[in-house]
């Protein structure tokens, strides 16, 4: 039995096309965060993760170092842990994402091109609808990633794209504690509204709807959500022991 239940990634969440073992390990760890396998404050034990992923320890070690460099991990004591954001961290992230994503939207809508260039957003919207119907939190989180990344890529701004990917990965750590608070239908409706404004060429409406959409996170009580998520996981662990 694996230590964490880490599974291979179903969707690249790192950015770029690098298929090195280090990037594969990064993808798998990030996907495990999206699944709720890891919660903020959890220790990230290299040996256990390597065993679960089926990798040698070297690429996992380098992946963890990369995630630490990106601000997803820290070392408050011996060993690495997933960061524990404060409420102010959440609010600052939302504020920064609003500014950066608005810039990406303006760049994307200013570029010339036919309606096919929004196909990535349309595909993500369909996936989000299926995820919402299934009430699948992990699938919804990944569909949200697909929707926003498609918009960022359409901006054709490399530095902005890499910065938004890094910001989103930090947000993912926050969202793993907020899985029970995900409003499936509301999130899907937001995406539909944003895309409708983009397709209509109404940049002001699209930017307003995009900004409102990202405010959901700042309205959550992160500390209370994390405590609840830890309690739920603890109960699940106890039930698994009782059944074994």
C-alpha positions in Angstrom: 0.0 0.0 0.0 1.3 3.4 -0.9 2.1 6.0 1.7 0.0 8.8 0.2 -2.0 7.4 -2.6 -0.4 9.7 -5.1 -1.6 8.9 -8.7 0.0 9.9 -12.0 -1.3 13.2 -13.3 -4.3 13.2 -15.7 -3.5 16.7 -16.9 -0.3 18.7 -17.2 -0.4 21.4 -14.5 3.2 22.7 -14.6 3.2 24.5 -17.9 5.3 24.0 -21.0 6.0 20.7 -22.8 9.1 19.5 -20.9 8.6 15.8 -20.3 11.7 15.2 -18.1 11.4 13.0 -15.1 11.6 16.0 -12.8 8.7 17.8 -14.5 6.7 14.5 -14.5 7.3 14.3 -10.8 6.3 17.9 -10.4 3.1 17.3 -12.3 2.3 14.2 -10.2 2.8 16.0 -6.9 0.7 19.0 -8.1 -2.0 16.7 -9.2 -1.9 15.0 -5.8 -2.4 18.4 -4.2 -5.4 19.0 -6.5 -6.8 15.6 -5.4 -6.6 16.7 -1.7 -3.9 14.0 -1.0 -1.8 16.7 0.6 -3.1 19.5 2.8 -1.4 22.7 3.8 1.2 22.0 6.5 1.7 18.4 5.4 5.3 17.0 5.4 6.5 16.2 1.9 8.7 13.1 2.5 10.9 12.5 -0.5 11.3 8.7 0.0 7.5 8.1 0.4 6.6 10.2 -2.6 9.2 8.5 -4.8 7.9 5.1 -3.8 4.3 6.1 -4.6 5.2 7.7 -7.9 7.5 4.8 -9.0 10.4 7.2 -9.5 13.9 7.2 -8.1 14.5 9.7 -5.4 16.6 12.0 -7.5 13.9 13.5 -9.7 11.5 13.7 -6.8 14.1 15.5 -4.8 14.6 18.0 -7.6 10.9 18.4 -8.1 10.4 19.2 -4.4 13.2 21.8 -4.7 11.5 23.3 -7.7 8.2 23.5 -5.8 10.0 25.1 -2.9 11.6 27.7 -5.2 8.1 28.4 -6.6 6.8 29.1 -3.0 4.6 26.0 -2.6 6.8 24.4 0.0 8.8 25.7 2.9 10.9 24.3 5.7 9.8 25.7 9.1 11.5 22.7 10.8 13.4 19.7 9.6 12.1 18.7 6.2 9.8 20.3 3.6 6.1 21.0 4.2 3.3 22.3 2.0 2.9 26.0 2.8 0.1 27.1 5.2 -1.2 30.4 3.7 -2.7 33.0 6.0 -5.9 34.9 5.2 -3.8 37.8 4.2 -1.9 35.6 1.8 -5.2 34.5 0.2 -6.3 38.1 -0.2 -3.0 39.3 -1.6 -3.0 36.4 -4.1 -6.5 37.2 -5.3 -5.6 40.9 -5.7 -2.4 40.1 -7.7 -4.2 37.5 -9.8 -7.0 40.0 -10.7 -4.4 42.5 -12.0 -2.4 39.9 -13.9 -5.3 38.1 -15.4 -7.0 41.3 -16.5 -3.7 42.1 -18.3 -3.8 38.7 -20.0 -7.4 39.2 -21.0 -6.6 42.6 -22.6 -3.7 41.1 -24.5 -5.7 38.1 -25.7 -8.7 40.2 -26.9 -6.5 42.7 -28.6 -4.9 40.0 -30.8 -6.4 39.4 -34.2 -7.8 36.0 -35.0 -10.9 34.0 -35.8 -13.4 32.5 -33.4 -11.4 29.2 -33.4 -8.9 30.7 -31.0 -11.3 30.4 -28.2 -11.7 26.7 -28.7 -9.5 25.9 -25.7 -11.9 27.9 -23.4 -14.9 26.1 -25.0 -13.4 22.7 -24.4 -12.6 23.6 -20.8 -16.2 24.8 -20.4 -17.6 21.5 -21.6 -15.3 19.6 -19.2 -16.3 22.0 -16.4 -19.9 21.2 -17.0 -19.3 17.5 -16.8 -17.3 17.9 -13.6 -20.0 20.1 -12.1 -22.7 17.5 -13.0 -20.6 14.8 -11.4 -19.8 17.0 -8.4 -16.2 16.0 -8.8 -14.0 18.5 -6.9 -10.7 17.4 -8.4 -12.0 17.4 -11.9 -13.6 20.8 -11.4 -10.3 22.3 -10.1 -8.5 20.9 -13.2 -11.2 22.2 -15.5 -10.9 25.6 -13.9 -7.1 25.4 -14.6 -7.8 24.5 -18.3 -10.2 27.4 -18.8 -7.9 30.0 -17.4 -4.7 28.6 -18.9 -6.3 28.7 -22.3 -7.0 32.4 -21.9 -3.5 33.1 -20.6 -1.9 31.3 -23.5 -4.0 33.3 -26.0 -2.4 36.4 -24.6 0.9 35.3 -26.2 2.9 36.9 -23.4 5.5 34.4 -22.0 6.4 36.2 -18.8 2.8 36.8 -17.9 1.9 33.2 -18.6 4.7 31.8 -16.4 3.8 34.2 -13.6 0.1 33.3 -13.7 1.0 29.5 -13.7 3.1 30.0 -10.6 0.4 32.1 -9.0 -2.3 29.5 -9.8 -0.2 26.7 -8.3 0.0 28.7 -5.0 -3.8 29.1 -5.2 -4.1 25.3 -5.7 -2.6 24.8 -2.2 -5.3 27.0 -0.8 -8.1 25.3 -2.8 -7.1 21.8 -1.6 -8.4 22.9 1.8 -11.5 24.4 0.3 -12.8 21.4 -1.7 -16.0 21.3 0.3 -16.7 24.9 -0.4 -16.5 24.6 -4.2 -19.7 26.0 -5.7 -19.9 23.7 -8.8 -22.8 25.4 -10.6 -21.6 29.0 -9.7 -18.1 28.3 -11.0 -19.5 26.9 -14.2 -21.9 29.8 -14.7 -19.0 32.3 -14.2 -17.0 30.6 -16.9 -19.9 30.6 -19.3 -20.5 34.4 -18.6 -16.8 35.2 -19.1 -16.6 33.3 -22.4 -19.9 34.8 -23.7 -18.5 38.3 -23.1 -15.2 37.4 -24.8 -17.0 36.0 -27.8 -19.1 39.1 -28.0 -16.0 41.2 -28.1 -17.1 43.1 -24.9 -13.8 43.5 -23.1 -15.1 45.6 -20.3 -17.8 43.0 -19.4 -15.4 40.1 -19.8 -12.9 41.8 -17.5 -15.5 42.7 -14.9 -16.8 39.1 -14.9 -13.3 37.7 -14.7 -12.5 39.9 -11.7 -15.7 39.0 -9.9 -15.0 35.3 -10.5 -11.6 35.4 -8.8 -13.0 37.0 -5.7 -14.6 33.8 -4.5 -11.4 32.6 -2.9 -11.0 35.8 -0.7 -14.5 35.4 0.7 -13.6 32.0 2.3 -12.4 31.5 5.9 -9.2 29.6 5.0 -8.2 28.7 8.6 -11.6 27.2 9.4 -11.7 25.3 6.1 -8.2 23.8 6.7 -9.2 22.7 10.1 -12.3 21.0 8.7 -10.4 19.4 5.9 -7.9 18.0 8.5 -10.7 16.6 10.6 -12.4 15.0 7.6 -9.2 13.3 6.6 -8.6 12.1 10.1 -12.0 10.5 10.2 -11.4 8.9 6.9 -8.1 7.5 8.1 -9.7 6.0 11.2 -12.5 4.4 9.1 -9.8 2.8 6.9 -8.1 1.4 9.9 -11.3 0.0 11.3 -12.0 -1.8 8.0 -8.5 -3.2 7.6 
